[in-house]
Amino acid sequence: MDAAELRRAVKRGELVLGTFVSECWSPTIARIYATAGFDFFLLDTEHGGMDMESVTANILVARGSGITPIVRIPWHDRAHVLRPLEAGAGGLLVPMVETAETARQIVRFAKYPPFGQRGVALGRAHTLYKRVDPVQYTQQANEETTIAVQIETAKAIENLDEILSVEGIDVAYVGPSDLSHSLGRPGEITHPDVEGAIKEVIAACSRHGVTPGIHLQELELVKYWVGQGMRFVSYASEVSFILRGATQALEEVRGAFPSLLAPRP
């Protein structure tokens, strides 16, 4: 689905499914994910080494393929918020949001006036290089851009109601791994303390009309958390898909010729 359809689905509380691009930066991955049927994918510029040239190429291919590209930015300053949107991203995933002031700053940088203070530079990648009516286009961009904030620390859990009361925040997206570390349960994403905190996010989202989201690597956990109310879900990444498929394929081939293979360490 395109960016407008994705945000409408998010606002209606429908389940949308995506995944990550973390290491394989060729824009062909956007077309592959679209063919697979994902609603969106996340370009990781927080932990990955992707530069803006690769980000822009992936975004343009995605927009021509019917899938929404969302960029996970490395930080919430103006430049990192603005540049992916100028490249045409359908939304942002913003890490380490712990206060309402940070949430307000993100919205201010991401939205055009009168709602925010996004700089106006039209005729670029985000308008597909077309001449557009500035009033109509900026209003449309404000309506179609999805803003997801990552809830991944104990401090963010403490400030949930203040963060999610900020107008313009569409998704509260849990990073289970970081959250488990912050709560003193590193890697134990099914620990009762971590599960309890995630359920607090879902409850706070319900109070404030925000969509709860999460990233997961295991199907059983996806089933569990969708059952608990998660509606913006990213599953695995291109690295895990390739590794999983390659491992299975190689095991099948080796299994066909056991007597011919030298022992492997």
Secondary structure, 3 states (H helix, E strand, C coil): CCHHHHHHHHHCCCCEEEEEECCCCCCHHHHHHHHHCCCEEEEECCCCCCCHHHHHHHHHHHHCCCCEEEEECCCCCHHHHHHHHHCCCCEEEECCCCCHHHHHHHHHHHCCCCCCCCCCCCCCHHHCCCCCCHHHHHHHHHHHCEEEEEECCHHHHHCHHHHHCCCCCCEEEECHHHHHHHCCCCCCCCCHHHHHHHHHHHHHHHHHCCEEEEEECCHHHHHHHHHHCCCEEEEEEHHHHHHHHHHHHHHHHHHHCHHHCCCCC
